[in-house]
Amino acid sequence: MLKRIPVDQLQMGMHLKEFCGSWMDHPFWRTDFVLKDPNDIELILASKIREVMIDCSMGLDVPVDASIVAEVAEETHPPLESAPSVSHHAKTALDTAPVAANQEVERAARICSQAKAAVLSMFEEVRMGKAVDVGGARQLVEEISESVSRNPGAIISLARLKTADDYTYMHSVAVCAMMVALAKQLGLEEGQARACGVAGLLHDMGKVALPTEVLNKPGKLTDAEFDIIRTHPTEGYKMLMASSGVDAVSLDVVLHHHEKMDGSGYPEKLKGDKISLYAKMSTVCDVYDAITSSRPYKSAWDPAEALRRMAEWRGHLEPLVFQAFVKSMGIYPLGSLVRLKSGRIGVVTAQSAKSLTMPLIKVFFSTKSNMRIVPVMVDLSQPTTPEKIISREDPALWNFPDLNELWSGMPHLG
């Protein structure tokens, strides 16, 4: 029997089944565990969580005279909301209403920070031999999916700004967000989109089984080392098979995200239609994030340049899936550096609903005077705007240390 109780009723020995609220309102990655550490109760009391669900069949029950909020059968207990006065559908509509990129960036940055910590914790637990906490992964995907619904570019672009130390974890967050955005672009149902997000979050789980000296090697891999890297899809698949509650989409993506349309991928060398739609989606998202992220052995490609190069690959990506991916990202994704007809240089800060080639640009440099200028916003979709993009610019060739701050509006990203 499950009981929903106030947090001040928690005692050692209770089995905590679920937090009644957002995963971002409490410091725990996992749920479904027995309270054995008094510090855990203190952390819950200090959080924003006011109620929790406990499983009396797996741990201590509340005293007979204690007050409870609700008592429900486990197989039928409804989704829980942190604000009972707001219905589930109303809350979802409020939390996912579209907003401008600059409005979503700060919230997306907070989600990215907590998501990185959550994925790090999940990977560490799996490394120690514990089962994959799919329930926790789904909670994380809920927040990421809502951010994507508000503005897909914000969290995807922020997740691209990763360091070498947190690459594996933030890569998982980025692929998760892109899988959700791509699923929505392809017209998949909401449940499918969330399943794609979970699959993206877990796709590189098998890397926890690899030697860190190979996984984090700063230089080019030897053939033998690359053979080790190629085992991670199979290792991840084994881990998920040993865990409960893993759906078919995650199993498929974890095993097949490195397959290629021409059959040259791994581990099963699947070809064409033998590769599922979900695996094809994951391949595009995985590759894009990898090539737009800086690594010890290579510099990141500019987002727009990355899409241009990917479009030229033959036999690697499913064309229709890639086209949908471009539409979800924009021809010039957030953070792309471009040169305008006037000779001014700017950075893409938002997409236009009118055209993929007419984003909102923050102009800040004049090539004619070779000087920084006062930043000004230029909306290329406006019919009165004489400007247009004439070329992409390689950030590596320019000394713009505050480029990330310019498109995000957040100083610490500069």
C-alpha positions in Angstrom: 0.0 0.0 0.0 1.2 3.5 -0.9 0.6 6.5 1.3 1.1 10.1 0.6 2.4 11.8 3.7 3.8 15.2 4.8 7.6 15.3 5.0 7.5 15.9 8.7 6.1 12.4 9.1 9.2 10.8 7.6 11.0 8.3 9.8 14.1 6.1 9.5 13.1 2.7 7.9 10.4 4.1 5.7 10.6 3.2 2.0 10.5 6.4 0.0 8.6 5.7 -3.2 8.2 9.1 -4.8 8.7 12.8 -4.2 5.5 14.8 -4.7 7.0 17.5 -6.9 9.6 18.3 -9.5 12.9 16.5 -9.3 14.6 19.9 -9.3 13.0 20.7 -5.9 15.0 18.0 -4.1 18.7 16.9 -4.0 18.1 13.2 -4.7 18.7 11.5 -8.0 17.1 8.2 -7.0 13.7 7.4 -5.5 12.4 4.1 -4.4 14.8 3.5 -1.5 14.7 2.9 2.3 15.6 5.8 4.5 18.7 4.7 6.5 20.6 7.9 6.9 19.2 10.7 9.2 20.9 13.2 6.9 18.6 12.2 4.1 15.6 13.2 6.1 17.2 16.5 7.0 17.8 17.2 3.3 14.2 16.4 2.4 12.9 18.7 5.2 15.2 21.5 3.9 14.0 21.1 0.3 10.9 22.5 -1.3 9.2 19.1 -1.2 6.3 19.1 1.2 4.8 15.7 0.6 6.2 12.2 -0.4 4.8 8.8 -1.2 6.0 5.9 0.9 5.5 2.2 0.3 4.3 0.6 3.5 4.8 -2.9 2.1 8.5 -2.4 1.7 9.3 -0.3 4.8 8.1 1.2 8.0 4.4 2.4 8.1 3.3 5.7 9.7 2.0 5.5 13.3 -1.7 4.6 13.6 -2.6 8.1 14.8 -0.5 9.9 12.2 -2.1 12.1 9.5 -1.8 11.1 5.9 -2.8 13.0 2.7 -3.9 10.0 0.7 -3.8 6.2 0.6 -3.8 4.5 -2.8 -3.1 1.1 -4.4 0.3 1.1 -6.1 -0.9 0.0 -9.5 -3.4 2.8 -9.8 -1.8 5.8 -8.1 -2.0 8.9 -10.2 0.7 11.3 -11.3 1.6 13.6 -8.4 1.9 17.4 -8.7 3.6 19.8 -6.4 0.7 22.2 -6.6 -2.6 20.4 -6.0 -4.6 23.4 -7.0 -3.4 23.3 -10.5 -4.5 20.4 -12.7 -1.9 18.2 -14.5 -3.0 19.5 -17.9 -3.2 23.1 -16.9 0.2 22.9 -15.3 1.7 21.4 -18.4 0.2 24.1 -20.6 1.6 26.8 -18.3 5.1 25.2 -18.1 5.4 24.6 -21.8 4.1 27.8 -23.4 6.6 29.0 -26.0 8.9 31.8 -25.0 11.8 33.6 -26.6 15.2 32.1 -26.3 16.6 34.8 -24.0 13.7 34.1 -21.6 14.4 30.4 -21.5 18.2 30.5 -21.3 18.5 31.1 -17.5 15.9 28.4 -16.7 17.6 26.1 -19.1 21.0 26.8 -17.6 19.6 25.7 -14.2 18.2 22.5 -15.7 21.5 21.8 -17.4 23.4 22.2 -14.2 21.2 19.9 -12.2 20.9 17.5 -15.1 24.6 17.1 -15.3 24.8 16.3 -11.6 21.9 13.8 -11.9 23.5 12.0 -14.9 26.9 11.9 -13.2 25.2 10.3 -10.2 23.3 7.8 -12.4 26.5 6.8 -14.3 28.5 6.4 -11.0 25.8 4.1 -9.5 25.8 2.0 -12.7 29.6 1.9 -12.5 29.3 0.5 -9.0 27.1 -2.3 -10.2 23.6 -0.9 -9.5 20.7 -1.2 -11.9 19.9 1.7 -14.1 17.3 4.0 -12.4 15.0 4.4 -15.4 12.3 6.1 -13.2 14.8 8.8 -12.2 15.7 9.2 -15.9 12.1 9.8 -16.8 11.8 12.5 -14.2 14.8 14.3 -15.6 13.4 14.0 -19.2 10.2 15.7 -18.0 12.1 18.9 -17.1 14.2 18.8 -20.3 11.2 18.2 -22.5 9.3 21.1 -21.0 12.3 23.4 -21.7 12.4 22.1 -25.3 8.7 22.9 -25.6 9.2 26.4 -24.4 12.2 27.0 -26.7 14.3 24.1 -28.1 17.4 26.2 -28.9 18.1 27.3 -25.4 18.9 24.1 -23.6 20.4 22.4 -26.7 22.8 25.3 -27.2 23.7 25.5 -23.5 24.3 21.7 -23.3 26.8 22.2 -26.2 29.0 24.4 -23.9 30.7 21.5 -22.1 34.2 21.0 -20.7 36.4 17.9 -21.4 35.7 16.7 -17.8 31.9 16.8 -18.1 31.7 15.8 -21.8 30.1 12.4 -21.3 27.4 13.6 -18.9 26.5 16.8 -20.7 26.6 15.0 -24.1 23.8 12.7 -22.7 21.8 15.8 -21.7 22.3 17.4 -25.1 21.3 14.3 -27.0 18.3 13.9 -24.8 17.1 17.4 -25.6 17.7 17.0 -29.3 15.9 13.7 -29.4 12.9 15.3 -27.9 13.0 18.3 -30.3 13.5 16.0 -33.3 10.6 13.8 -32.2 8.3 16.8 -32.0 9.5 17.9 -35.4 8.7 14.5 -36.8 5.2 14.6 -35.4 5.6 11.8 -32.9 3.2 11.6 -30.0 4.2 13.1 -26.7 4.7 9.7 -25.1 7.1 8.7 -28.0 8.9 12.0 -27.6 9.5 11.4 -23.9 10.7 7.8 -24.7 13.1 9.3 -27.3 14.4 11.7 -24.6 15.0 8.8 -22.1 16.8 6.9 -24.8 19.0 9.9 -25.6 19.8 10.3 -22.0 20.9 6.6 -21.7 22.4 6.1 -25.1 26.1 6.2 -23.9 25.5 4.3 -20.7 27.9 1.5 -21.9 30.8 3.9 -21.6 30.9 3.4 -17.9 32.3 -0.1 -18.6 35.2 1.3 -20.6 38.7 2.0 -19.1 38.9 5.7 -18.3 42.3 6.0 -19.8 40.9 5.0 -23.2 37.6 7.0 -22.9 39.4 10.2 -21.9 42.5 9.8 -24.0 43.4 13.3 -25.3 45.0 12.1 -28.5 44.1 9.9 -31.4 43.0 6.4 -30.5 44.9 3.3 -31.7 43.0 0.6 -33.6 43.0 -1.5 -30.5 41.6 1.4 -28.4 38.9 2.1 -30.9 37.9 -1.5 -30.8 37.3 -1.0 -27.1 35.3 2.1 -27.7 33.1 0.2 -30.2 32.0 -2.1 -27.4 30.0 0.5 -25.5 26.7 0.0 -27.4 26.7 -3.7 -26.5 27.8 -3.0 -22.9 25.1 -0.5 -22.5 22.5 -2.8 -23.9 23.5 -5.5 -21.4 23.2 -3.0 -18.5 19.7 -2.0 -19.6 18.6 -5.6 -20.1 19.7 -6.3 -16.5 17.5 -3.4 -15.2 13.8 -3.2 -14.8 11.3 -0.8 -16.5 13.5 -0.2 -19.6 11.4 0.2 -22.7 12.2 -1.0 -26.2 13.1 2.5 -27.5 15.9 2.9 -25.1 17.2 -0.7 -25.7 17.2 -0.1 -29.5 18.9 3.3 -29.3 21.6 2.3 -26.8 22.5 -0.7 -29.1 22.2 0.9 -32.5 23.1 4.7 -32.2 26.3 4.0 -34.1 24.7 2.2 -37.1 25.0 3.9 -40.5 22.6 3.8 -43.5 25.2 2.1 -45.7 25.9 -0.7 -43.2 29.4 0.5 -42.2 28.3 1.3 -38.6 28.5 -0.9 -35.5 27.9 -3.2 -33.6 25.6 -5.1 -36.0 26.4 -3.3 -39.3 22.6 -2.8 -39.9 21.7 -1.2 -43.2 18.9 1.1 -44.4 15.4 0.0 -43.3 16.9 -2.5 -40.9 17.7 0.5 -38.6 14.7 1.8 -36.7 13.5 5.4 -36.9 14.6 5.9 -33.2 18.1 4.7 -33.9 18.4 6.9 -37.0 17.3 9.9 -34.9 19.9 9.1 -32.2 22.7 8.9 -34.8 22.0 12.4 -36.1 21.7 13.9 -32.6 24.8 12.0 -31.3 27.0 13.1 -34.2 25.8 16.7 -34.2 26.6 17.2 -30.5 29.9 15.4 -30.8 31.2 17.6 -33.6 29.9 20.9 -32.1 31.6 20.2 -28.8 35.3 21.0 -28.0 37.4 18.0 -27.1 41.0 17.7 -26.0 42.0 16.5 -29.5 39.8 18.8 -31.6 38.0 22.2 -31.7 34.3 22.4 -31.9 32.7 23.1 -35.3 30.4 26.1 -35.5 26.8 24.8 -35.4 25.9 26.1 -38.9 29.1 24.7 -40.3 28.4 21.3 -38.7 25.0 21.1 -40.4 26.5 22.0 -43.7 29.1 19.3 -43.4 26.6 16.7 -42.2 24.5 17.4 -45.2 27.4 16.4 -47.5 27.9 13.0 -45.9 26.8 10.1 -48.0 25.6 6.8 -46.6 25.8 7.9 -42.9 22.5 9.6 -42.0 18.9 9.0 -43.0 18.1 12.1 -45.3 14.5 12.6 -44.2 15.5 12.4 -40.5 18.4 14.8 -41.1 16.1 17.3 -42.9 13.7 17.2 -39.9 16.7 17.7 -37.6 17.8 20.8 -39.5 14.2 22.2 -39.2 14.2 21.6 -35.5 17.6 23.3 -35.0 17.4 26.0 -37.8 19.8 26.4 -40.6 21.7 28.7 -38.3 21.4 27.3 -34.8 21.7 29.5 -31.7 25.3 30.6 -31.3 26.1 30.5 -35.0 28.5 33.3 -36.0 27.5 35.0 -39.3 28.5 37.8 -41.6 25.8 40.1 -43.0 25.5 41.9 -46.3 26.6 45.2 -44.7 29.9 43.6 -43.5 28.8 43.5 -39.9 29.2 40.3 -37.9 26.7 38.9 -35.5 25.6 35.9 -33.6 22.3 34.1 -33.9 20.1 34.6 -30.8 16.8 33.2 -31.9 15.0 31.4 -34.8 12.3 33.0 -37.0 9.0 31.2 -37.4 8.9 32.6 -41.0 12.1 31.2 -42.4 15.0 28.9 -41.5 17.3 31.4 -43.2 16.1 34.5 -41.4 17.0 34.2 -37.7 17.4 37.0 -35.2 21.0 38.3 -35.1 22.8 40.3 -32.4 25.2 42.4 -34.5 28.4 43.5 -32.6 31.3 43.8 -35.0 32.1 45.9 -38.1 34.5 44.3 -40.6 34.8 47.7 -42.4 36.2 49.5 -39.3 37.6 46.2 -37.8 36.1 47.3 -34.5 33.5 46.2 -32.0 30.3 48.2 -32.2 27.4 48.6 -29.8 25.4 45.4 -30.0 22.1 45.8 -31.9 19.4 43.2 -32.7 18.6 42.6 -36.4 15.5 40.6 -37.3 16.2 39.2 -40.8 12.5 38.1 -41.1 11.3 41.7 -41.2 10.5 42.8 -44.7 12.0 46.3 -44.0 15.4 44.8 -43.1 17.9 45.3 -45.9 20.3 42.8 -44.3 20.8 39.2 -45.1 23.4 36.5 -44.2 26.1 36.2 -46.8 28.4 33.7 -45.0 29.1 31.7 -41.9 32.1 32.7 -39.9 34.5 30.4 -38.0 34.7 31.5 -34.4 38.2 30.1 -34.2 39.4 32.7 -36.6 38.0 35.6 -34.5 38.9 36.7 -31.0 35.5 37.0 -29.5 35.9 35.6 -25.9 32.4 36.7 -25.0 30.7 35.0 -27.9 28.6 32.7 -25.6 27.6 35.6 -23.5 26.5 37.5 -26.6 23.9 34.9 -27.7 22.9 33.7 -24.2 22.9 37.0 -22.3 24.6 35.2 -19.4 28.0 36.7 -18.4 29.4 33.5 -16.9 29.1 31.8 -20.3 31.4 34.4 -21.8 
